[in-house]
Amino acid sequence: MLLAKEELVRVLRTEGDNDTADRIEGSGLPEQIDTDQHGDELAAAGLDRTQLMAKLAGGGFGTTLSP
């Protein structure tokens, strides 16, 4: 699944998870994050696949996702 790095950071900050948002911003991840391809980088920044899927299921990312 693809999602915009900027949108991920925005949602994390909205939820008050500024530490993870800062790590994502400074991680070197591309502007379009592929959750499968970049799973290790996301986990290293403190956002594991289970957490990310929970946020996605909650609708926090609106329509910025592509299958």
C-alpha positions in Angstrom: 0.0 0.0 0.0 1.3 3.5 -0.8 0.8 6.5 1.4 2.2 10.0 1.4 5.0 10.5 4.0 3.6 14.0 4.7 0.1 12.6 5.4 1.5 9.9 7.7 3.4 12.6 9.7 0.3 14.8 9.8 -1.9 12.0 11.2 0.8 11.0 13.8 1.0 14.6 15.0 -2.8 14.9 15.1 -2.9 11.8 17.3 -0.2 13.4 19.5 2.5 11.0 18.5 5.1 13.6 17.8 8.1 11.4 18.6 7.2 8.9 15.9 6.3 11.7 13.5 9.8 13.2 14.1 11.4 9.9 13.4 9.4 9.4 10.2 10.3 12.9 9.0 14.0 12.3 9.6 14.1 8.7 8.5 15.1 9.2 4.9 11.9 7.5 3.7 10.7 8.6 0.3 7.7 11.0 -0.2 5.6 8.0 -1.3 6.0 5.2 1.3 5.3 1.7 0.2 4.3 -0.1 3.4 5.5 -3.4 2.2 8.8 -2.2 0.7 9.6 0.2 3.6 8.2 -1.9 6.5 11.7 -2.2 8.2 12.2 1.6 8.0 8.8 2.2 9.5 9.4 -0.3 12.3 12.8 1.3 13.0 11.0 4.6 13.4 8.6 3.1 15.9 5.6 2.3 13.7 5.2 -1.4 13.2 2.8 -2.9 10.6 0.1 -3.7 13.2 0.1 -0.1 14.4 0.0 1.2 10.9 -2.8 -1.1 9.9 -4.8 0.0 12.9 -4.4 3.6 12.0 -5.4 2.9 8.4 -8.4 0.9 9.5 -9.4 3.9 11.7 -9.7 6.0 8.6 -7.0 8.5 9.7 -5.5 8.7 6.3 -8.6 9.7 4.3 -8.2 9.2 0.6 -4.5 9.5 0.2 -3.9 5.8 0.0 -3.5 3.7 -3.1 -3.7 -0.1 -3.2 
